[in-house]
Amino acid sequence: MSWKSVLGQERVKTILKRSFTTNKTAHAYLFYGAEGTGKDAAAIAFAQLLNCENPVEGDACDTCSHCKRIAALQHPNLKLIVPLPVGKGEKEGDDPFRTLDQKTITEYHQAIEEKAHNPYSRITITRANTIKINSIRDIRRTMHLARAERGTKIILISEADKMNPSAANSLLKTLEEPAPNTVLLLTTAHRDALLPTIISRCQLVRFELLREDEIRNGLLAQQKDLDEQQAIIISKMANGSFSRAQELTGTDLIAQREEVIDLLRNILARSPAVWMKEIEAFLGPKERYHVARSLMLLNLWLRDSMMIENDNNDAIINLDQQDSLTKFTTHFDTATLPAVINATEQAIALVEKNIYLSLILINLAFDIRRLIARR
């Protein structure tokens, strides 16, 4: 795994490499930033580095026994804490796994295997909404056990903001009394949900949104059969999150784009009575995330229309749509496209709230009709 498994985040890598090479590793770190920016991936790579047999210039070798087992999330020096359901009859002080049923245990191990294969994946277990106090108390037992192997014990608490109040208070005691040769790594997309006293006892490391080229290159390296055109579109829609980009690769974005562009044409060419029915047919049984994704594709297409109008063809994203885009700019006055794009962005924001989808799209359609006129 090592640092090459972490997309972008060069500033973060520099900070962590320097702390290792200068022997100034903190006892606790808080990695915070948006979902899918590589916080867990960086934590695993840092755990490798702190236990590597042959580190070179602040990077793990990726080939020694320690590196391989940490990458597989199977090293005794690495303890991973994630949200888990409360087991049947579970009491305070119980082992966090002992009372879980076999189905949940199997689900957990499958999620760990996926995480080892793809550090940007999210560990989600059925009925697991919080990190329980028994998981945090188990940290204290782990910290004070004799090390099974040489190196540094790593406690990785993923989605640390999901600690319940009692778990958070228990962790605070652990942070106040750090054990030797032990490093706690907390990751979160919601820093403000953590206790201020926990935040103050960690070295803060902020993760930036990923650049589009970083996401695109990461997708193409990970999925050799992915079409480059689709990778470009996905990287535009991912909003700086590689995990979101990975989710989008499992969808037929080209078909979705064609569907929403057809709807745009109907809105511009037909009467309201007709295109209102078209909107209902378009929505069908779609989930909100699907509608939001379709509107994002529409926005990218409208943006490309502006590029065509401004003779900036090199900036086009939908390269296979140049003929359609040219026809659109020929037939319609595109001077108001910035306002149309803004209206579409507002519609996307409303889709993500609990507002009636038909109403959102009908209002957007009226905006489009009002703003875009035939030449």
Order of alpha helices (4+ residues) and beta strands (2+ residues): alpha-beta-alpha-alpha-beta-alpha-alpha-beta-alpha-beta-alpha-beta-alpha-alpha-alpha-alpha-alpha-alpha-alpha-beta-alpha-alpha-beta
